[in-house]
Amino acid sequence: MVDGSTDGTAEGLRALEREEPALKVMVLPRNGGKGAAVLHGISQAAAQGFTHALTMDSDGQHPAASIPEFMARSQAEPRAVVLGVPVFDASAPALRVKGRRVSNWWANMETVGLGIEDSLYGFRVYPIADLVAVMRHQPWMRRFDFDPEAAVRLVWRGLTPVNVKAPVKYLKPEEGGVSHFNYVRDNALLTWMHLRLVAEFIVRLPWLLRRRIGK
């Protein structure tokens, strides 16, 4: 999925697509955000009969070598959402590592501790029908709020979170690492997201507590 990239990525992938018949490249005309791109891609996959989709970032952070493990865990538990748990090395910015703890705390509060170990790592396997269902009826989850809100809402929907550790690498600019994370804009978006989720959480709390007790 190419989400409105203007750096030649689409052209390079189109060339690779011609050499690899199994590769399907989708190019969106403008950048609509990660969640919007994922929704477009999984909708196309569902139309072709696929039931699950693995997502990973294209900036080199996520380990392609771990894909077989993630897919195997999903095949073993089809009604689970497989969540990557990042194992950071020295390349990880300390502010990003510490800051994600805040979002993780809120995600676990909103799901009464039902098992989300990391709410922000985008290396995951989703049951397509469930993810489409939670995204289709509300306008959010289209940008940086996608990963944490998807995890919370899928647990609310009754899916089991399965956590799998995977290394994460923050590449330097000279290594090709480019981050579009904006501390002000994206943290404001996450704050608004958690305010919305907490409001819904209050209504869902009795059911969540029953599920937690019966776990």
N, C-alpha and C positions, 0 to 999 in steps of 0.2 A: 504494500500500500504506500503510494507516494502522495503525501498530503500537501499539494501545492508547492513542492520544492522547486527552487529556481537555480540550483547549483549544478545541474547536469545529472542528478541522480536518476531521473526518469529515463533519460536517453541511455544511460549505462545499463539500467535494468531491462529496458526494452531489447537491447542488444543481447543480453544474457537470456532473455525469454525466448529469443529465436533459436538459441542453442540448446535450451532445456525445455522440452515439451511439457514437463510436469509443472513448470513455473508459470504462475498466473500473476501478472503485474496489473494493478489498478492504479490509475493516476487521477487524482481529483484536481479540478481546475483552480481551486483556491484553498488556502489553509483554513480549515474549520475547527481545528483542535484534535487532540488525540482521540478523545471519546467519539467524536463524530466520525473520524476515520475508521475506528474499530467497528462502530455500528454499521457503517457502509460495507466493510469487508465481511463481517459475520453474516450480514443479510444476504450477500451474494453467495457465501458458503452454504448457508441454509437452503437457498434455492437450488443448489447442486446436490443436496442430500447429506451434507456433513452435519454432524451432531455436536462436535466439540472443536474448539479453536485454541491454539497456543498463540500468545502475544509476547512480543519481546521488542525492545528498543533497537533501533538500527544504528546507534552511535558507538557500538562496540562495548557498551557497559555490561551487557548480559552474555552469559557463556553458552554459545551454541552447543558445546559438548554436553551440556546438561539436558538438551531437548529429549533424548530417549528416556531418561529417568522421569521427567515430568509427564511425558505421554504415557509411560507405563503406569504411573500412579493414577492417572486419570482413567485409564482403561480398567484398572482394578476397582475403582470407585467412581462409576459414571455420574453419580449424583453428588459429587464433590466439586468444589472449586479449588484447584491446586494453586496455592499461593507461594511464590518464591520468597524466601527469607534471606536478605542480603548478608553476605559475609564480607565485611569491608577490609581493605588493605590500607596501606599508608597513603594511597592516592586520594582517599575520600576526604573532602573538606570537613573539618570538625564541626562547623556550624550546621552543615546539612545533616550530619550524623546525629547530632544532638537535637536538632529541630524536629526530625521525624518522630522522635519519642513523644512529642506532644500530640501529633496526629494519631499515633498508635494508641496512646492512652485514651483518647476520645473514642476511637473505633472500638476498643474493648469495652468501654463503658456503655456505648450504644448497643452492644451485642451481649451485655452481661457476661463478658469473659468466655464466650463460646469458642474461642480458638484462633482469632486473627493475630498472628505473631508480627506481621508487618503489613501495614495498610497502603504503602506507597510503592513498593517494588512492582514494576510492571511486567515482570517475567512470570506468566501465569498460564493455566489452562482453564477455559471457561466452557460450561455447557451452553451451547449457543441459544437454545430456545429460552432458557431462563434469563440470560443476559439481555436478549432482545426484549423480553417481557418487562423487565424492570426499567429499561431505557425508553421504551416506546411511549409510555404514558406520562412522562414528565420531561421538561425542557433542559434539565441540568445534566451533569456527567458528560459534558462535551469537550471540556478542556482539562486543565490540571487537576480538577476535582474528580476526574473519571476513576482513577485507580482506587482511592479510598472509599468513594461512595459505592462503587461496584461491589467491593468486598462486603461492606456493611449490608447493602440491600440484598445481596444473594444469601447471606446468612439469615437475614429476616425472612427470606423466601423459603427457608428450610434446608438449604444446602449445607453440607458439612465442609468446613475449611480443612484442607490438608496442607500442611506447611512443609516445604522442602528447602533446605539450605542450598544456596548457590552463591558463588563469588560474584562480586561486582567490581568493575574497574572504571575509575574516572580518568579518562585520557586527557593529556595535556593538549593545548591548542596545536602545538607542533606535531602531535600524534594524530591529529584529526578530530580531537574532542571539541565539540561545540555544544554549549548549554544555552537553552532558551528560557531557563528558569529565572523569574524575576521575583526577588525577595518581597517586594511590596505588593505587587499585583497578585502573585500566586498565593501568598500567605493570606491576603485579604479574601481571595476566593475560597481557600480552605476554611477560614473562619466562618464565612457565610454558609458554607456547606455544612459544617458541624452544627451551627445554629438551627438549620433546617432539620437535620437528622435528629437532634435532641428533641425538637418539638414533636416529631413523629414517634420517637422512642418512648416518650411518656405514654402515648396511646397504646403502643405495642408492649409495654412493660409486663402486664400480667401474663400474656402468652409467652414472652421470652423467659420469664421466671419459671413458668411451668416446664418449659423445654430445658432450662438449665438444671432444675431439680431432677428431672428425669433422665439427664444425660448419663 
